[in-house]
Amino acid sequence: MRILHLSYDHINNPWLGGGGAKILHEVYRRLRKRHEVTVLTGAWPGVPAWEVIDGVRYSYAHPALGRITSRLSYAGRGGLAASSGRCDLIVDDVSPFSPTFAGALSRRPCIASVLLDLFSSARKHPIIAPIALSLLKWNLNRHNSFIVLSPSLEGLVREKVGTDRAVAVIPPGVDDELFEARPQEEGFLLFLGRLDMNHKGLDCLVSAWDLLKERRKGLELVIAGGGPDEGQLREMLRRRGLTDSVKFVGWVKGSAKADVLRKCLAVCMPSRREGWGIVALEAAACGKPTVGFDVVGLRDAVLNGQTGLLVPCEDVTALADAIMRIIDDVALRRSLGDNARERARDFTWDKTARRYESFFEQVLSQRHGAQR
């Protein structure tokens, strides 16, 4: 089959580079052996018109003088590509801030890929939130079917959109190499991911770390990642006098990522919204528990009390208490890590890719049956 995937995000996008881009790349580098795959994605300064990475063809929307023009260009190019009819199937990573309206413009089957709580994301900018939410619901309702990462995200989509159409729940996989990491413990907790203050709850993490000043002597918080709010985060830490206990190590990949994951005491993931939380799964593969907020998506990736600890969203005191519980209770910490690693073995990229392929075939089969 000929698959067109529309996704503003990309594994190398310096402005985003989130888990959704990782998922589509891992899926399509497997499916491209049997299918013709094109990913239309957002551009940034310096990228070519197109390129092939691991056998996956990426086409970049241009021009990209900055983030706003990049999103506008992507939305326009995505809509044109969807309406062209040069594919058998379209998968649209729906976004409230760069909508392609593929479901409305295409005559081909169009699957909405919902990678996180889009409804919470749309409220991120209060001035345009009402318009963004209305447009988001309208846009989602123009798609034939849905792919979501987690059962709790499926429930949210069905509640907000009111759909009885097919919804496939397909969680991500985890890199096999992470299971080869031998867990050990050094005196630090880890945040790994994009430095997005609101989305990733970094303001809450800083507040919790501040509350623990007198209780975490000798411990360090390692920040691995980069993103648009790094400067704001550093300034917040400076104002609170926390710079001596927080270390920035930048983006880590491959063996460097495995090394920091296997050595930490636990991963902190205070996200306000997630679709699943690939970092929690990567931590689990390295035998480490995750401490975070009980939000849609993350509550599926982390089983509270079994593979990590979850507390109410934005409850900074509860987050600080959970962090200290992980630090103080060695038996609990190691038990949660062992459970997490065992559960993570059920999540492979090969399995994820097969489930995507099966759902694509189901959608096409139903479309052909309806046309007879």
Summary of the structure (lengths in Angstrom):
residues: 372
radius of gyration: 20.6
end to end distance: 19.3
largest distance: 71.0
contacts: 1285
relative contact order: 0.12
helix: 45%
strand: 17%
